[in-house]
Amino acid sequence: MSRSANGSPGTLQSPDRDWICCQLGAREHYAIPVHLHRQGRLKALLTDAWRDPATPRLVNSRRLAERFHPALAAATVHHFTAALLGFEAKARFWARDRGWSRIMARNEWFQDRVVAALSHHALLHSAGGPAPTVMAYSYAARRIFQYAQSQGARTVLCQIDPGPLEDDIVAGAVAGRQHFKPDWQPVPPRYWEHWRQECSIADRIIVNSAWSREALLAKGIGVEKIEVLPLCYEAPAGLAPAPRQYPSGFTPARPLRVLFLGSLIIRKGIVEAVEAARRLAGQPVEFTFIGPPGITLPAELSTASQIRWRGAVPRSEAARHYADADVFLFPSISDGFGLTQLEAMAAGLPVIASQRCGDVVIDRRNGLRLPAVTAPAICDAVSWCLEHPEALGEMSRQAVVRSRGFLPDVVLSKLVESRAQFVAANLAS
């Protein structure tokens, strides 16, 4: 299924619609295609699902509620929503222990659809100029890139995580925590084989943090291909945070409110965070954990009085939880970036973050960096906040300022510049 349009009010009209974005899922809420479309550079977005206003029977689907961006309402979008619903209906009958098989099958299904759409709509043909650049995300790009390069296109791989090194790290962490019954399965070797083919084919590999770059280099990916481009974030219109007011001291009646929002899994540091909360029992601090569970907690931790469990919440409710908190906790043992850091900072929250994620926190300016992801280190950081309430107000203000450095126009201009340099180099050679 496809929908096409030529432009919209406020969108630059450029003869060089030289980017094609292939996106499985709604990663970054379509930040890259939105930016390219606003610049008049997006030739097409190809995605698995889209809440197309021209298809009324799908508009009210809860699963599709956030699979749309108004800034792309007039962009050329090719989507495969009906086929995806059929794929997912069949996948529901697969055994749970075939989780990775299902993920890999979806990735292959998406690539089949994209290649067919690229060919059918002749999207890689460009009269009188170089072929468009084809951008796709890791683990669902291999065959797209093979076809694109056969048609003379340049390819850019957006690496969503630190790759196999992260899997090694998580495997080690899971091995020592089996009593938490983690919902985790090792990645099949074939998954990494396909990934290495993607990296080999790609002309450029975009990673979102210095940590991801380090992880890819450790696994033999050539340094000449890798470019660090952080994730970008723009707070929804009208959600500018009011200046936060912190008390002169925290008490049982007004405790320090620490928020953890994300998947409650070992990779995100949930075990260390909960253990830190246990160690701080009796202190004027309250922890709120929001997200889908990926471990089973002992009863004494799941019912602790200083811990609030909220389960998974829709994206639309996240702003309310940021507003209710004093500090955001992001203790991931490995993460490609961690977009919730920017969401929290844009809401005026100081962030306590690990070292293995996006470089967002400047220690003691807009938050605290953990020297290691351990319960004692988290306790020390939270205790510092308890002891320095006067510093949190300034940290909150600096968090908002810091978040503005990751606006799409600031970050993604580098992506367009990279293509211009590539085309110029090819014309010169």
Secondary structure, 3 states (H helix, E strand, C coil): CEECCCCCCCCCCCCCCCEEEEECCCHHHHHHHHHHHHCCCEEEEEECCCCCCCCHHHHCCHHHCCCCCHHHCCCCEEECHHHHHHHHHHHCCCCHHHHHHHHHHHHHHHHHHHHHHHHHCCCCCCCCCCCCEEEEECCCCHHHHHHHHHCCCEEEEECCCCCHHHHHHHHHHHHCCHHHCCCCCCCCHHHHHHHHHHHHHCCEEEECCHHHHHHHHHCCCCHHHEEECCCCCCCCCCCCCCCCCCCCCCCCCCCEEEEEECCECHHHCHHHHHHHHHHCCCCCEEEEEECCECCCCCHHHHCCCCEEEEECCCHHHHHHHHHHCCEEEECCCCCCCCHHHHHHHHCCCCEEECCCCCCCCCECCCEEECCCCCHHHHHHHHHHHHHCHHHHHHHHHHHHHHHHCCCHHHHCHHHHHHHHHHHHHHHHC
